[in-house]
Amino acid sequence: MFHRSHTLPLPAPLHDRLDRAAIGLLGNRGPKIDFSQPRGEPALVPADSVSWIVFKNQISMFIGGVAAVLLEFAEPKVRDGVWQHSSFRSDALTRLQRTGLAAMVTVYGARSQAEAMIAGVVRRHSKVEGITSGGEDYHANDQELLDWVQTTAGFGFMEAYHRYVRALSLEERDALFREAEPAARLYGAVGAPKSQAELEALFASKRDRLEPSPIVEEFLTIMRDVPALPGPVRPLQGLLVKAAVEILPHWIRNRLALGKEWSLGRLEHATVALAARSADRLLLRSLPPAQACRRLGLPDDYLYRPLAALRA
């Protein structure tokens, strides 16, 4: 059990400015999702879940998303599949926005919206296949690769929140895995870990499989330089990218040859933690968490109430 934090009091003009900036992070192109509709329709994940608490934090989500891609790129088949068939190089910001929106739909969207979005992803992945630079065949819908992608995303978002916002108990970490199962099944990731123990076992089984690549360093450079954050807080972006490297298991970071230049200093770490903890109290009423609460007839600040007990 844990208690939800109070919201940060903001003057209306500042709230509106931050609200518009945060909406921009989800992109201005592609499908527009109204998370407040259809009225009363539940999500794949219940509102009183650990996931609804963790995924509302925009800072830890950014960190966790970068960490997840780093882990994906450590697996050669996933790395070459993404790099050969996506717009990371040519339009990294749009790709980042689509990924962030997909995460929001999976957790906060109405079940019908989430199921339709995931079905579309599965259809697109059915056409993604090729040969890696090492000569291996790959297909995006191979279960082993789907399991790895599901695992890396779950680890990234969970670990970023745990490290920079608030320590998650083993019970809460296991709950996050259970809550991810419905979406994982829809994606075809039926072998993804269902507990912290299974996560650690999968990581250990990959020890000889994961490898470094120049693509990893190129990806980090893109993520550091692409204008993903609003202008006033853009200097924080490089620190968030470093923060993503910091949460990788040490042995994986060593395998990827990510040296000290990607480490946070003590003051930098404190800055990231302050930003992430502040974001955890920042209620922006146009973003998916508040809209989803409205859809279910819950108050906008439901996820921030200090006395609302979480049922894990």
N, C-alpha and C positions, 0 to 999 in steps of 0.2 A: 504494500500500500504506500502511496505517497500523496501529498497535497499539491494542488495546483497553485501557482503563484498569482499574486495580484498583477493587474495590468499597469503599465507605465502611464501616468497621466500626461496627456499631450494636448496642447492647444489645437483647436480645430484646423487652422491653416497648416500647422506642421503635420498633423495626422494626414490631411488630404495630400500633401506633397509626398510624404513617404508612401502613402497608399498608391498613388499614381506610379511612383518609381518601382514599387514592388510588383505591380501589375505588369510593368514593362519587362520585368525579368522573365515573365511567362510568355512574352512574345506578342507581337502585333499581327503576325501572319499565321495561317493555318486555322483550324477549327476553333471557334469560340465556344467555350463550355460554360454553361450557367450552372454552378454548383448548388444553387438554391432551388433547382427544379429537378424532377417532378416532386411536388410537395409530398412529404411523408415517406418517400422511397428510401430504404436503407442503403448503405454502402456495402461493399464486400467486407469491410472491417467495421465493427460496431463503434459507436461514438464514445463509449466508456472504455476504450482500449488504450493500451500503451502507445500504439501506433499513432493515434490521433494527437497525443501529447507530443511525441517526438517529431512528427512530420510538420508540425506547425512552425518550427523554428527555421527561418530562412537562412540564417548563417550556418548552422550545423548541417543543413541540407546541402548547401553549396560545398562545404568541406567534404561531406560524406559522398557526394556525387563524384567529385574529383578522385577521391580515394578508390571508389568503386571502379572507375575507368582504369586507373593504374593497375588494379588487380586483374581486370579483364585483359589488359594489354600484356600482362605477364604470361598469359596463356597464348601460345603462337596462333592457334586456329581462330580464337576470338579476335586477337589483335589484327591479323591480316584480313579477316572477314569484315571487321568494322572499317579499317583503313582503306580497303579496296572498294567498299560499297557504300560509303557515307560521305557526308560533306564536311567532315571535321576540318580538313585542310582549307577548303575554299569558303566555307561559311560556318565557322565554329559556333558563333553566337546563336544562329538559328537552331543548330543541332542541340546546343545546350538548353535552349528554351523548350524545345520539343520534349527533351528528356525530362526536364523539370515538370512540365505540364502532365506528362504521362504518369509520373510518380504521384502527383496530386490527384489525378483521376482515379488511380488505383486505390488510394486510401480514402479520399473524401467524396469522390463522385458517386452519383446514384448507381446502383448495381447494373442497371440496364446500360448506362453510359460506359461504365468500366468494361463490361463484357463486350460491348461493340468495339471499343478501342482496342482491347487485347486481341480480339478476333482479327482486326485489321492488321495489327502487328504480325501476328502469326502468318497471315496470308502473304504479307510482304517478305517475311523471312523465308517463306517456302521457295522464293526465287533466288535467294542469296546462297551461292555456292562457288567454289573455286579451288585453287591450289595455293598453299602458303609458300612463302619465300624459301622454306625448307623442304618443299616438295610433298607436303601432306595434303590430301583431299580434305575439304571441310564443307559442311552444310549448316546453315544458321539454325535449323530446327533440330539438329542432333541433340538428343536428350542430355548427353554429357556436357555439351556447351551451354545449353539452356540452364542446367543445374548450376554451372559455374557463374553465369551472369546473374542469376537469382541470388546466389550466395554472396557475390561481391557487393551487390546493391544493399542487401540486408546488413552485411557487416559494416559497410561504409556509413550508412545513416545511423545505425545503432552506436558505433564506436565514436563517431564525431560528437553525438549528443552526450555520450558517457564521459568523454575526455574533456569537453569544453563547456558543457552546460551543467550537468548533474550526474553523479555516479548512478548507474543503473544496477539494481540488484540482479542476482542470477535468476530469480523468479521473473523479473521484468524482461530480462533478455530472452528467456525461454518463451515468454508470452509473445514477444515480437515475432519469433519464428512461427509460432502457432497461428498468429493473426495473418501472416503472409501466405499461408497454405492455399486459401481459395484462389488467389491470383496466380500463385505458382502453378497450380493445376491447370488453370486456363491457358497459361503460357506453354505448358507441356513440361515444366520443370518438376516432374513428379518425384525426382530423387534428391531435391534440394534439402539441406539440413533442416531438421525440425526442433533442434535444441542447440544450446551453446556447445555441448559436448560433441554433437555431430558436426558442427562447424569446425571445431578444432581437429577432428578426425579427417575431414575433407582437406583442410589446409595441409595437414601432415602428409596425406596421400599425394599431394601435388608437389612435394618438395623437389623431386627430380624433373618435374615437367616445366616449371616456371623458369623464364629466362629473360635476360636483358635485351633491349633493342633500342636503336636510335629513335624509333617512333615514340618511345616513352618520354625521352627528353624533349622531342619536338612537341608532343602533346602538352607537357608542363609549360613550355614556353608560350604556346598558344593560349593556355588558360591564364597565364599571368598577364598577357598583353591584350587579350580581347576585351572590349569595353562592356563587360557583363554587369558590373555594378554601376549605380548612378554616380554621376560626377563627384559630388561631395565626399563619398565614401570609397571612391575608386582606389585611393592609395592603400586601402585595407586588402584589396584583392590579392596582391602578391603574398601577403601574410596568410591568407586563407588557403592558397595553393600550398605553401609550405606546411601549414597545419594538416593538410590532407596527407602529405608524405609522412608526417610525424606519427599518424595513427596506424600506419602499416605495421604489421608484425616485423620485428627487427630482421629476422632471417629473410623475409620477402624483400624488404628494402635493400638488404645487402645483395640479394640475387639480382635486383634491378639496377644495382650500381648507382644508387641515389645518395650522393655524398653530403658533406656538411653544408654545401651551398644551399641545400634544400631544408636545412634545419632552422627551427625557430630559436632565437635568443630568449633569455628569461623575460625581458620586457615585452618582446613580441608575443610570447606565449600569454602573458598577462593581458595584453591588448586584445588578442583573439578571444580569450575567455570572457573578458568584460563585454565584448561585442555580442558574443553568443548568449550570455546570460541576460543581457538587456533585451535581445531579440526574443527571448523566451517569455518576456512580459509585454511584448509589443503587439497589441491587438489592432490589426488593420482590417477594416470591415468589408473591403471589396475582395479580399483574398479567399481562396477555397475553404480554409478551416471555418471562418465565420459564416460564409455562405452555406456551407454544409450543415452547420448547426441550425441556421435559419430554416433550411429545408425540413429538418426533423422537428421543428417547433421548439428548439432549445435557444436559450439566450446567446447573443453573440459572444459573450465572455464566458461561456460554459467551460471552455478548456483552461481557463485561468483562475477559476474560483478556488480559494484556498481551503475550503471545507468540504469540497466535493470529493468523496472517496472514490478511488479507482478500483473497479472490479477486474482483477487480472484473470 
